[in-house]
Amino acid sequence: MTSLTSNAAPRRPGKGTKLALLAVALLACALWAGVAIYHRMSHVSAQDARVMANQVTVSSRLAGWVTDFTVIEGDHLDKGAIVAKLYSQPDEQELETRQAGVAVMQARVDYQQQRLEVAERQLEGGKSLTHQELSASQAAMQAAQARLVQARKDFQRSDALLAKHSVSQQQRDEDYYAYQAAQAEYHHAQQEVAVSQALADNAEVGFINGSQMPLPNPSVQHSQLRVARQALSEARARLEQTKQHIADLQVPSPVSGVVNKTFIDQGEYVSPGQPILMMHDPAKLWVEANIKETDISELRVDQPVAIAVDAFPDQTFSGHITTIGRAATSQFALLPDPNPSGNFTKITQRLPVRIAFDEGPIDLIGPGMMVNVEIDVSGAGPRHG
């Protein structure tokens, strides 16, 4: 029996097999080329896009020594959280002085208010008293006038009867003296009324029975009260100014966000407006891509965008166009090229396009990261306006 050798040569593929494999390879290349060409025609890409954010620089309104500053880069701050504190001991002492001043001014206003109330009661009482005395004097004058009229009639009748010898000379003299006494009494009553009227008039300005009231006239008290209230308002304004000054010695975070960079250390002296730190809101990130001007006509707002972040190649991000720029980035270069020589080389310009994030782990990325964007323009319609 004949045995088979183990090192027999393998069978080589035939010509038909090679042709089949070549055909499959050519078909795969054609399909890949077709997909690539379709993708290139239906998408606009940018390789140098960056993640952007609104960078907020935090600074102090006042100058001073930083007594409390423990923030480090990467810390998360809530809006209103105290970032730094400046030396405030003299200002706190000034605050106590201002508060005491307001208390003194308030006590002065209360004192003037009480004096006004007492003065008004005194004035009303004095006016009431003088008016009562005036009324009594007027009533006495009217009674004296009535007695004078009666005494005049009695005297005239007695004088006429004396001529007819109907009354005695003594009776006539008694009626005459009674008439003279009534005249004197009436004149005295008139003087009493005049004095009472003068006292009543003087009482209107704070003089009662010929002497000034214990307190000034209420009109004067009203003026003094207005002055005291104005002084109180000024003291309160100075107090609020001191409170605001102390509040400004504490630097708050203007937004909620993450600290990107700190510029000072605790113990340093800062000036007004000097940057203390820089931060951004991680919830408000976007991508800025510089698109060739030859492709910009295909872009529309709200077109979908596939975003690939270089730092996280395994993560998927998506977004959409929110703003399409209308000025080339070269217009804002620090050293523009005016081309004074006349030699000209045409260079394709780029326009900024802002892209908002829709999906993806945005909390992993930060401003400045490089990304690639693929903008789907397959559904782009005609541009309007």
KARA-V600910 format. One record per helix or strand of 3 or more residues. SS is the DSSP state (helix for helix, strand for strand). FROM is the first residue (numbers start at 1). TO is the last residue. Records with the same first field share a line. If there is no record, write none. Layout:
# KARA-V600910
SS->FROM-TO ; FROM-TO
This chain:
# KARA-V600910
helix->15-42 ; 89-163 ; 169-203 ; 218-248 ; 296-298 ; 310-312 ; 329-332 ; 362-364
strand->43-53 ; 56-59 ; 64-68 ; 82-86 ; 250-252 ; 257-262 ; 275-280 ; 285-292 ; 304-309 ; 317-328 ; 350-359 ; 370-376
